């Protein structure tokens, strides 16, 4: 079964065809993709790719309705669209990918795989907001968590590499968006994102956690709701702190040149990351594996080193040489480190393909 994986990000589009053994048969990555009703990029890709038996789509928010991979039909699409307000940067892009694939491959089964689904195993203590019960009941307010496809793969892969089945893993997905997950026996027990992908760590342009009282104060001070949303989503995080942009490479270069704003941005980012890892460790009752994944997690050795320095009390001890020279799926901690630290390549596509195959095999779709 060849699976076309459509991974639509907030501004990018990744397309891959995976064979039965997850061999990449064809791929492309568009850094800038307008979404909308544009089918050109997918059509161009398919013209030179092997034939596909199914399509798996990454969808960021599944709300309470979707707790596992789900076949896409008109009703499913409508439910996904209804959740747009909870993930305004991502949901429209996922829908654009779904629409394009359904238009170009009308006879091929399509499956939605949700980032929120992995976190449905979190206990009520980790998902429940301490707000009025009437609010929770009326609007289904809870912490959903995100990056679940990445956390599921990275935590499982790290446990396999370390030969530690059932390990307590803190997974760090660090990219333009960033979140942590506490995983034990392959199940999510806690995470840093919440009702929307805006919560938690400092990100490229997203604020992460902010005192809700501050936000109410800003509105009373005259800041319009639309401006508040735009500021928190697009002009905060590393971009808001450094004022040189949200790309960590640019921030680090500015810091090396003595820019105080960029230096502060790095310090705030690292502080929040250490704090989050310690919190996830507390949710697990200890830690066996720490894993870095995502574009930043895989490629920024300095961030990994700075983070680990403040976590020695947990038994984390990086090997400087291994960390600096880290390749795909490699251990970067010292042999004597009480906690194994790994860099794992982000492979959401493998997780999406696996979930797509499992659903189609369970429903025997191809006999319909």
Secondary structure by P-SEA (a helix, b strand, c coil): cbbbbbbbcccbbbbbbbccccccccccccccccccccaaaaaaaaaacccccbbbbbbccccccccccccccaaaaaaaaaacccccccaaaaaaaaaaaaaacccbbbbbbbccccccccccccccccccaaaaaaccccccccaaaaaaaaaaaaaaaaccccccccccccccccbbbbbccccccccccccccccccccccccccccaaaaaaaaaacccaaaaaaaacccccccccccccccaaaaaaaaaaccaaaaaaaaaaaaaaaaaaaaaaaaaccccbbbbbcccccccaaaaaaaaaacccccccccaaaaaacccccccccccccbbbbbbcccaaaaaaaaaaaaaaaaccccc
